[in-house]
Amino acid sequence: MSEEVKLLREIQEKISELLEITDTPALFQCYKTAEMNIHWALWVQGEDVEIMPELENKGSQVFEIG
């Protein structure tokens, strides 16, 4: 695993933590967007990711809070 992919996976974990603790809808949406961008960055590098990024984060939907 490249250093870049390793860092992206770490960031992905941190974003998941942020999604779990935020109660501000605007921040939640920002974090979901960041999660999507990390997903596609991993995909472009040939990493094994779900076809639908929402499935990677416990099945949460894009506009779901909490």
C-alpha positions in Angstrom: 0.0 0.0 0.0 1.4 3.4 -1.0 2.0 6.1 1.6 -0.7 8.2 -0.2 -3.3 5.4 0.0 -2.4 4.8 3.7 -3.0 8.5 4.5 -6.2 8.6 2.5 -7.5 5.6 4.6 -6.5 7.3 7.8 -8.4 10.5 6.7 -11.4 8.3 5.7 -11.5 6.9 9.3 -11.3 10.4 10.8 -14.1 11.6 8.5 -16.2 8.7 9.7 -15.6 9.8 13.3 -16.6 13.3 12.5 -19.8 12.1 10.8 -20.8 10.2 14.0 -20.3 13.2 16.4 -21.5 16.2 14.5 -25.0 17.6 15.0 -24.7 20.5 12.6 -26.4 19.7 9.2 -24.0 22.0 7.2 -20.9 20.3 8.7 -22.4 16.9 8.2 -22.9 17.7 4.5 -19.3 19.0 4.3 -18.0 15.8 5.8 -20.1 13.7 3.5 -18.6 15.6 0.5 -15.1 15.0 1.9 -15.9 11.3 2.3 -17.0 11.1 -1.3 -13.9 12.8 -2.5 -11.7 10.4 -0.5 -13.6 7.5 -1.9 -13.0 8.6 -5.5 -9.3 9.4 -4.8 -8.9 5.8 -3.6 -10.9 4.5 -6.6 -8.7 6.4 -9.1 -5.7 4.8 -7.6 -7.1 1.3 -8.1 -8.1 0.6 -4.5 -10.9 -1.8 -3.7 -13.8 0.4 -2.8 -17.6 0.0 -2.8 -19.4 1.0 -6.0 -21.6 3.3 -3.8 -19.5 5.2 -1.2 -22.5 5.4 1.1 -22.2 1.6 1.7 -18.7 2.1 3.2 -19.9 4.2 6.1 -22.4 1.9 7.8 -25.0 2.4 5.0 -25.6 6.0 5.9 -27.3 8.1 3.3 -26.0 11.4 2.0 -28.5 13.7 3.8 -29.0 11.6 7.0 -28.1 13.2 10.3 -27.2 11.1 13.3 
